[in-house]
Amino acid sequence: MATLYRCTTPTNWLCPCGKVARALSREGIAFAEVKVPQRRSRRPEVEALTDQRRVPVLVIDGEAICDSRRIVEYLDFRRQHQ
């Protein structure tokens, strides 16, 4: 099971967090969502995972990956090498 740390935007079409959520669904990967506060100063759990406060962050297979582009690339790589 994967965990996606994301913003509180209510749709998957308006932000990079939604891009990652769509990619996870497309790949058939079950994931839990943790919606973090909009203010970066209130994201200690994200900072503990990645030493930065930006989302999205995906925790999958024991690894924390930040940046929507890197996450989608990882998911593509994972699909191609299964």
C-alpha positions in Angstrom: 0.0 0.0 0.0 1.2 3.5 -0.9 0.6 6.7 0.9 0.2 10.0 -0.9 0.8 13.2 1.1 -1.1 15.9 -0.8 -2.7 19.3 -0.5 -6.4 19.9 0.4 -7.5 20.7 -3.2 -10.8 18.9 -3.5 -10.3 17.7 -7.1 -7.6 15.7 -8.9 -7.5 18.2 -11.9 -6.2 21.4 -10.3 -2.8 20.7 -8.9 0.3 18.4 -9.1 -1.1 16.3 -6.2 -4.0 15.4 -8.4 -1.7 14.4 -11.2 -0.1 11.9 -8.9 -3.4 10.6 -7.7 -4.6 10.0 -11.2 -1.4 8.2 -12.1 -1.7 5.9 -9.1 -5.3 5.1 -10.0 -4.3 4.5 -13.6 -1.6 2.0 -12.5 -4.1 0.3 -10.2 -2.0 1.0 -7.1 -4.0 1.2 -3.9 -3.1 4.3 -1.8 -4.1 6.2 1.3 -4.3 9.9 1.1 -3.0 12.2 3.8 -4.2 15.8 3.3 -1.8 18.2 4.8 -2.4 21.9 5.6 -2.0 24.5 2.9 0.6 26.4 4.9 4.0 24.8 4.4 5.0 25.7 8.0 2.4 23.2 9.2 3.7 20.2 7.5 6.2 18.5 9.9 5.3 15.0 8.7 6.3 15.9 5.2 9.5 17.5 6.3 10.3 14.5 8.4 10.0 12.3 5.3 11.9 14.4 2.7 13.6 17.3 4.5 11.4 19.7 2.6 7.8 20.8 3.0 6.4 20.6 -0.5 3.7 18.2 -1.7 3.0 15.8 -3.3 5.1 13.2 -1.6 4.5 9.5 -2.3 5.7 6.8 0.2 5.8 3.5 -1.7 7.9 0.4 -1.1 9.6 2.1 1.9 10.8 5.0 -0.2 9.6 8.6 0.0 9.5 10.4 -3.4 8.8 14.1 -3.8 7.9 16.1 -6.9 5.0 15.1 -9.1 7.2 14.7 -12.2 9.6 12.3 -10.4 6.7 10.4 -8.9 5.1 9.8 -12.3 8.4 8.8 -13.8 8.9 6.3 -11.0 5.5 4.8 -11.6 6.2 4.5 -15.3 9.5 2.9 -14.6 8.0 0.5 -12.1 5.3 -0.6 -14.6 7.8 -1.2 -17.4 10.0 -3.3 -15.1 7.5 -5.6 -13.5 
